[in-house]
Amino acid sequence: MVGRTAERAAVRQCVAGVQDGRPMLVWVEGEAGSGKSALLDALVGDLPPEFGVLRAIGFLPHHIALS
């Protein structure tokens, strides 16, 4: 994975937090095609085997206006 050093380091810090007993959340968002899924696949592959992963996806319908 090229160019994702900072993101991977941030997740490693979260993993260390979990190992210290703190709950953590990793939120990934970005434009379509920006490599979010590839980044997550690589990050999950780096996790210790005892870690569980919950992955959720969603979308915001275009007809809903945000204020």
C-alpha positions in Angstrom: 0.0 0.0 0.0 1.7 3.2 -1.2 1.1 6.6 0.3 -0.9 5.5 3.4 1.8 5.6 6.0 0.0 8.1 8.2 -3.3 6.2 8.1 -1.7 2.9 8.9 0.2 4.5 11.8 -3.0 6.0 13.2 -4.7 2.6 13.1 -1.6 1.0 14.8 -2.2 3.6 17.6 -5.8 2.5 17.9 -4.8 -1.1 18.1 -2.4 -0.3 20.9 -5.2 1.6 22.7 -7.5 -1.5 22.4 -4.7 -3.7 23.8 -4.5 -1.3 26.7 -8.2 -1.7 27.3 -9.5 1.4 25.7 -12.4 1.3 23.2 -11.5 2.6 19.8 -13.2 3.4 16.5 -11.7 3.8 13.1 -13.8 5.9 10.7 -12.8 6.0 7.0 -14.5 8.2 4.5 -13.7 9.7 1.1 -14.6 10.0 -2.5 -15.6 7.0 -4.5 -12.5 5.3 -5.9 -10.1 6.9 -3.4 -9.0 3.5 -2.1 -11.0 3.2 1.1 -11.8 -0.5 0.7 -8.2 -1.3 -0.2 -6.9 0.6 2.8 -9.3 -1.2 5.1 -8.4 -4.6 3.6 -4.7 -3.9 4.2 -5.4 -2.7 7.8 -7.5 -5.7 8.7 -4.7 -7.9 7.4 -2.3 -6.2 9.8 -4.4 -6.8 12.9 -3.5 -9.4 15.5 -5.6 -12.6 15.0 -7.5 -12.2 18.3 -9.1 -8.9 17.0 -12.6 -8.9 15.8 -13.7 -6.5 13.0 -17.1 -5.0 12.4 -17.3 -3.3 9.0 -20.3 -1.2 8.0 -21.1 0.6 4.8 -23.7 3.1 4.0 -24.7 5.9 1.7 -26.6 9.1 1.8 -29.4 9.2 -0.8 -29.1 12.3 -2.9 -32.7 13.3 -2.3 -32.0 14.0 1.4 -31.0 17.6 2.0 -28.5 18.2 4.9 -28.7 21.4 6.8 
